[in-house]
């Protein structure tokens, strides 16, 4: 019997249901054997819709038949990853960079950031990044709720081709604080991991600014690390000799990519200046 499965081969090919389920699995405190963990990933990959959805029973039944057939083939122990090869991309890296474009709650639409966080300001990133760090290290649901509340906002009344969301403001967070956390749990986890992948993709562009960025994706036990805020960097850009990005208010509203480009170039210039003074 042949089974026709169309499965994702990259993180960005997964649907948001799958991303949420995988994120919850990785963030869970449950102690699972490696093969059990891999089988759960495999199930999410092949059965890509939630229980009760149209087509779920058919997909689940076909997947079970496939697993049973593989079992009946009595694969040699050395070839046990016959099926696990399909989940290699989920275990080796985390390059998810797409966000759910919008969510509707209580009859109101909230828009998310652009993929890869390409339209986020340094002020918003600074605020969101600390919440993300707390979520990753403490695994508290409230930190994920707060992160989602920062990233998803109503449409701006002023047309902005780069960002259709209203301008980020700490004062308006309270207005959404009781609404955004009611979002579907899977979607919240998908947003959290989209932030993770986009954040790592962003930082990887600026190796001088972030020289030792290493993925903490697998969640291995490690010593507690202290969070380093971008605020000193922001202040430095506003108070420098040339202030290339303007005053403190202007700096905070600068696109994060543009901000780090200037920071990196500033570091390069300063290093060259020190080398010249030595010679």
Secondary structure as GFF3:
##gff-version 3
##sequence-region A 1 279
A	DSSP	three_ten_helix	11	13	.	.	.	ID=ss1
A	DSSP	alpha_helix	16	27	.	.	.	ID=ss2
A	DSSP	alpha_helix	34	46	.	.	.	ID=ss3
A	DSSP	alpha_helix	56	72	.	.	.	ID=ss4
A	DSSP	three_ten_helix	77	82	.	.	.	ID=ss5
A	DSSP	three_ten_helix	84	87	.	.	.	ID=ss6
A	DSSP	alpha_helix	88	92	.	.	.	ID=ss7
A	DSSP	beta_strand	102	105	.	.	.	ID=ss8
A	DSSP	beta_strand	108	111	.	.	.	ID=ss9
A	DSSP	three_ten_helix	115	117	.	.	.	ID=ss10
A	DSSP	alpha_helix	122	138	.	.	.	ID=ss11
A	DSSP	alpha_helix	141	151	.	.	.	ID=ss12
A	DSSP	three_ten_helix	170	172	.	.	.	ID=ss13
A	DSSP	alpha_helix	173	176	.	.	.	ID=ss14
A	DSSP	three_ten_helix	180	182	.	.	.	ID=ss15
A	DSSP	alpha_helix	185	203	.	.	.	ID=ss16
A	DSSP	alpha_helix	231	239	.	.	.	ID=ss17
A	DSSP	alpha_helix	248	252	.	.	.	ID=ss18
A	DSSP	alpha_helix	256	278	.	.	.	ID=ss19
###
